[in-house]
Amino acid sequence: MGELTTKILLGDCRELLKSIETNSIDLIFTSPPNADRRKQTYGGIKPEDYVEWFLPISEQLLRVLKPTGTFTLNIKEKAENGERSTYVIELILALRKQGWLWTEEFIWHKKNSYPGKWSNRFRDSWERLL
C-alpha cells in the first residue's frame, strides 16, 4: 500500500478537475447544487438544463477516479406544484451512457428536516446517495 495522501482543493471543480491526474482518486463524494436552489450562490440551474450542466463535470470525475474507486452523488430533485422533477432520473441514465456504473442507491434520512406544509405528500426528509 502506498503513502496515504490527503489534499484539499478549494475552488470551482470545473477548473480544478483539469489539474488532477487521470486515475488518481480513490473516493469522490459530492453534493452539487440542486436545480433551482441557491440562485445567488450557484446561479440556479434549471431542472431542464441540469443534466447538460452536470455531464462535463462528471466526465472529468470519471477521468480522475481510479478504476477501483468509488463515486457517491448526494442529490435531490425538487417538487413544484405537487410534482417531482425528473432531472435526477434523467441524470442517472445520462451518467450510465457516459460510462458510469450504477451499483447502489442509499437514502439519507434527515431526521431534522424542515417540517413543511404539504397537504398532498409526506414530509420531504430524505435525499439520495447514488
Steps between C-alpha positions, in 0.01 A plus 500: 500500500632842404528808711166647606460851368228745591464816298224758511441710190285809533344650191272433206512128421457575129847657510669300777420159351713585196811509721443154654683200361298233316409191707637652821199534734358222721183671624283780367208611715316802369179687562453735205243777516147375450303646212347843561664528842744760636462724196718772650787258572490262201284674247204265541529229236158429349379138527478469121866613469640299791623190316674707233658714775627202703631269224822696430577483873425127524717439193798646689404310816500176300842585361665564838334211688703180523337193338465359854375832641160598635280792394209604722257769389269665754211653306133583543244594240268787571125486521290775354122526483475158664716318245862384521740598225658213305847650457661259750365198310612656171844565651535136610425381145739755347779402742460135400535598133814693596657182638408507868371188675192543719566243771319622811246753619481607862262732679620767739218530754512858626344488845527874551346613171258787464147380586335649190135578432407253229143379504553241225828328600723393786774713649797536265761360740728291276760536227655253260856376518579342164 
